[in-house]
Amino acid sequence: MLKHSLKPNRHYLEFSFFDSGKLTNYEFESETNSKPVVLILHGLFGDLSNFDAFVDNLKSEIRLVLLRLPFFDQDQLQTIPQLSKYVFRFLEIVFPGKSIHLIGNSLGGQIALHLCLHHKESFDSLILTGSAGLMENSFGCSKPKRFSTEYIKERVKDVFFSYELDQESIQSIQDVLVNAEQCGRLLKLARNSKNTHLGPLLSTITLPVLLIWGENDDVTPPSVAKQFCSAIPNARLKWIPKCGHAPMMEHPSVFAQLCHSFLSQQQSLIQQEKNYV
């Protein structure tokens, strides 16, 4: 997966992202592209690579943009509102005036929800999978006492139904936990996420919303999916059996099929509205 970098000027952090509509180093220019643009936001310990198989399934039909969220790099990006602002700034620069579909997993889902609550006119639809924002079981808000590979592997088992992370991914998690500065940022962001409860605001989201949930998600249990579905007026819920917190990794083809069906329907409705006008 080719990653692009963009730093508009010295006042802004560098954006690191993948864009399936660009096959060379990113050029800061506008372009005509008929494919709908879908921005994907990963979770706290996630990365762009979490969506590799999903991208392979859909990149020929949809313009997929994966933005790396620098959770552990900057002190000024340690709250949900700050990260939401960071993402929206990226969209303003790279896709000015273009309406976007959002996909968010875990903490990325909470950021996506925050974006939809504060910039409703900028988004056409929202897909959430294992989203934070109501209740989430995670590594916790207190500093872990152990950082061994065995400890991390045991905690990762809570995330997946039948999927094992490779050693490189395990090592990247361990590197964060043993780094005092990065671990401190992790805990601060985890606390802010838990304190940024979006429940009372969900009824104001009028976008079409698709919830894709693993039936065996222990991080954001099925009860959380049902709460989201009840609270968001225009939401529908799809279950994936034998699946944990990351459907795009455990069942990428099924996840892609559900996303494609939903996004195609939304694009058709958008086109109908344009033709009517």
N, C-alpha and C positions, 0 to 999 in steps of 0.2 A: 504494500500500500504506500504510494508516494505521498509524502506530506509536504505541504506548502507552508511558507512563513511569510508574514506580512507585518511590517512595523510602519504605520502611516507617518509618524513623526516621533520626536524624542519624548513627547508628552504621554505617549500611550505604550502600554506593554505590547510585546510582540505576540501576534496570534499564530498559533500552530494548528494546522487543520488539514483535512483531506477533502478534496472536491472531485467527485467522479466526472464532473464536466470539464476538468482541466487535466491534461496528460503531461504537461511540462511545468516548469516552475511558474508559480502564480504571477500573472501580470495584472497590475492594478488598473483594470479597464472594464467598461461595461460591455456586455455582449448579449446578443439575442439568442435565447435558448428556450425552445418550446416546452421542454420538460419541466414538470413542477419541481420546485426546490424544497427539499426536506432537510431540515437541520436536526442532527442527532446529538444528544447530550448524554454523556456517560456518567456512571456513578462514582462514589468517593474513591474506591480503590480500583476503578475501571480505567480503561484506556481506549484509544481508537481501535486497537486490535480486537477488542471484544466484539466488534461488529464486522469483522472480516468476512465471515461466511454469509452473513446477512447482505452485505454489500455485493458480494459476488452474485447473489440471487436476483438483485433488483437494479443494479447499476445501468443496465441497458435500457431501462424504461423510465427511471426516475433519477433526477440529479440529486445525489446524496452528498451532504456536506457534514463532516464530523469535526467538531471543534474540540480541541484538547482544553480541558478546564484545569488551570494551574492551581489546584487546591493547596499544594504544599510549597509554592514558590514565593508568594507575595503576602505580606501582612495586610495589605489593603484589599485583599480578596478573601476575607474570612467570614463573611456572612452571606446569607441567601440574597438579600437585596444588592450587595456589592457584586456578586457573581452574575446576578440577573442583568445588572447595568453593563458589566463587561461583555456579556453575550449580545446584548442589544446594540452596543457600540460596534461590535464586529459586523452585525447585520447592516447597520447604517452605512458602514464603509464599503462592504463587499457587495451587498445587495440593496442599494438605496431605492426605496419606494416599492420594493418587490414584496408581495405577500408570500408568507412562508408557512409550510406545514412543519410541526414540531414532533419529535420523538424523544422521550426522556425515560431513562432507567434509573431507579433508585434516587439518589440525590439529584441527578440530572432531571428527573421527573419533577421534583420539587421546584427546581429553578425554572423549568418549563411552565409550571403552573403559575409561578410568580410573574413570569413574562406575560402570560395570557391575562392575568388579572390587571396588569398595569399598562399593557400595550395591546389591547384587544383588537384594534383596527389593523394590526400588523400581521396577524396570523389567520390562516384559513381553517386549520384543524389541529388537533392534538392527539397523539398516541402516547399512553402511559403504560409502562410495564414495571411492576414491582416498585411503584413510586413512593418516595417519602412525602411527608407533608401532613400526615395524620398520626401514624404510629409506626415505629420501625425498631426492630431488634437488630443491634449491630455490635461492633467491637466494644461499644459502650462509651461513656463520657468520662471514665476514669482511666488513668494510665495503666496499661497492662503490666503485669509483674514479670511475665516471661516473654522472650522474643525468639525462642528456638523455632527451627523449621517444623518440628513436631507440633508445637503449640499452634502455629499458623495453619498447618494442614488440618488440625482438628477444628479450628474456627471456620475454615473455608468449607468444611463439610456441611455447615449450617446454611451455606449459600446455594449449593447445588443439590439436585436429586441424585444424579449419576454422572458427574463430570469432574474431571481432575485437572487442576491447573498445572501447567508445566513448571519446571524448576525455575525458569527465568521469571515467571510471574510471582512465584512464591518469594523469590529473592527480592523483587522490587517492593513487595509489601514489607518484608523484613527490614529493608533499607530505610523505609520511612519510620518504622517503629523504633529502630535503634538510634535514629537521628533526633536528638533532643529538640532541635528547632522545628523540624518538620512534624514530629509527633505532637508538639505543642500546638501547631496550627491545626493538625487533624482534630485534636480534642476540642479546640475552640470552635471549629466549624461544626463538629458533631453536636456540641451543646446548642449552638445557634439553630441548627436544623431542628432539633427537638423542641426548642422554644418558639420556632416559627410555625405555629400550628395554623393551617390554612382552612380548617373545617368551616368556620363561620362565613368564609368568603366564597366557598365553592359554588354556592347557588347563583352567584353573579356571573359565572362562566357560561356563556351562551354558544360557544363554538361547538361543532361536532367533536365528540371525544370518544376514542376507542380505548378501552382498557383490556390489555392482554396480560393474563395472570397465570402463573404456574400454580397448579392445584396443590403442590407440595412446597410452596414458598414459606419458609420459616422466618424470614427476615421481615417481610411485610405480608403477614398471613392472609388467607382468603377473606377473612372478615374485613380486612382493610379495603380490599377490592370492592366488596359489597357496599361499604360505607361511601367510597368514592362514587360508585354507580348511583346510589340513592341521593347523594348530595348534588351531583352535577346534572342539571336538567336534560341535557342532550347527550347523555353518555350511554354507551352499550358495553357489555362485558363479555369477553371471550376467554374460555379456560383452555389451558394446555395441560393434559395429564402427564404424570411422571416428569414433572418439571419444577425446578426451584425458582430462585430469585432472578435468574438471568436467561429468559427464554431465547434471546437472540444468540446465546452461546450453546445452550443445550438442544434447542430445536430450531435452528436457523431457517430451515425451509418452511416449516409451519408458520413461524413468526413472520417470515417474508410474505407468505401467501395471504395471511390475515391483513398485514399492512397494505399490500398491493390492492387487495379487494376494497378496503376502506378508502384508500387514497384515490383510486380510480373513480369510485362513487362520488367522492367530494369534488374531483376535477370535473366530472360530468355535470354535477349540479352547478358549479361555478360557470361552466360554459353555457349552460342553459340560461342562467341569469344574464350573462353578457348578451346572448342572442335576443333575449326578451327586451332588453334595454335598447 
